[in-house]
């Protein structure tokens, strides 16, 4: 077996690969397709479209949607939940960059 660095990347290992249909994504999240459409309307997640025009979701998008669902399930309005998730994601990225800069040799 060749080393992993020389093997082609398996799409199913890619967090950004749109592997899930809307129905399957809703099933995984325990929600409805309408909830996923609402997240798209609020621009939290933008699913890719298949050649036939069907929405397709990645694992990364499912994690984002799951966090939004947690907030909505505890009574947070969907608009606020989407904003919170975006801010959490931005904070995580800023902390990652800050840590990289802090540990960079001078």
C-alpha positions in Angstrom: 0.0 0.0 0.0 1.5 3.4 -1.0 2.1 6.0 1.7 -1.0 8.1 2.5 0.7 11.2 1.0 0.8 9.6 -2.4 -2.7 8.2 -2.5 -5.5 10.3 -4.0 -7.7 12.0 -1.4 -10.8 10.1 -0.6 -13.8 12.5 -0.9 -15.5 10.9 2.0 -12.6 11.8 4.2 -12.9 15.5 3.1 -15.0 17.6 5.7 -15.9 19.9 2.9 -17.1 17.3 0.3 -20.9 17.7 -0.2 -21.7 14.0 0.5 -25.2 14.3 2.1 -28.5 14.9 0.5 -30.9 17.2 2.3 -33.0 14.3 3.5 -30.0 12.4 4.8 -28.6 15.6 6.5 -32.0 16.3 8.2 -32.1 12.7 9.4 -28.6 12.8 10.8 -29.4 16.1 12.6 -32.8 14.9 13.8 -34.4 17.9 12.2 -36.5 18.7 9.1 -35.4 19.8 5.6 -37.3 23.1 6.4 -34.8 23.8 9.2 -31.9 23.3 6.8 -33.5 25.6 4.2 -34.0 28.2 7.0 -30.2 28.0 7.8 -29.5 28.6 4.1 -31.9 31.6 4.0 -30.1 33.1 7.0 -26.8 32.4 5.1 -25.4 30.2 7.9 -24.7 27.4 5.5 -24.8 27.4 1.7 -25.2 23.8 0.3 -23.7 23.0 -3.0 -26.1 21.8 -5.7 -25.9 18.5 -7.6 -26.1 18.5 -11.3 -29.9 17.9 -10.9 -30.2 21.0 -8.6 -30.5 19.1 -5.3 -28.9 20.5 -2.2 -25.8 18.6 -0.9 -24.2 19.2 2.5 -20.7 18.5 3.8 -19.8 17.2 7.3 -18.5 20.6 8.2 -21.9 22.1 7.3 -23.6 19.4 9.3 -21.5 20.4 12.4 -22.5 24.0 11.9 -26.2 23.1 11.5 -26.0 20.9 14.6 -24.7 23.8 16.7 -27.5 26.0 15.4 -30.0 23.4 16.2 -28.7 23.1 19.8 -29.2 26.9 20.2 -32.7 26.8 18.6 -33.7 23.8 20.8 -32.9 25.9 23.9 -35.1 28.7 22.8 -32.8 31.0 20.8 -34.4 32.5 17.7 -33.0 31.1 14.5 -31.6 34.5 13.4 -29.7 34.9 16.7 -28.6 31.3 16.6 -27.1 31.8 13.2 -25.3 34.9 14.3 -23.9 33.2 17.4 -22.6 30.3 15.4 -20.8 32.7 12.9 -19.3 34.6 15.8 -18.2 31.4 17.5 -16.5 30.3 14.3 -14.8 33.6 13.9 -13.6 33.5 17.5 -12.2 30.0 17.0 -10.3 31.1 13.9 -8.9 34.2 15.6 -7.7 32.1 18.5 -6.0 29.7 16.2 -4.2 32.4 14.3 -3.2 34.1 17.6 -1.8 30.8 18.9 0.2 30.3 15.6 1.6 33.8 15.9 2.4 33.3 19.6 4.4 30.1 19.0 6.2 31.4 15.8 9.9 31.7 16.3 11.0 35.4 16.3 
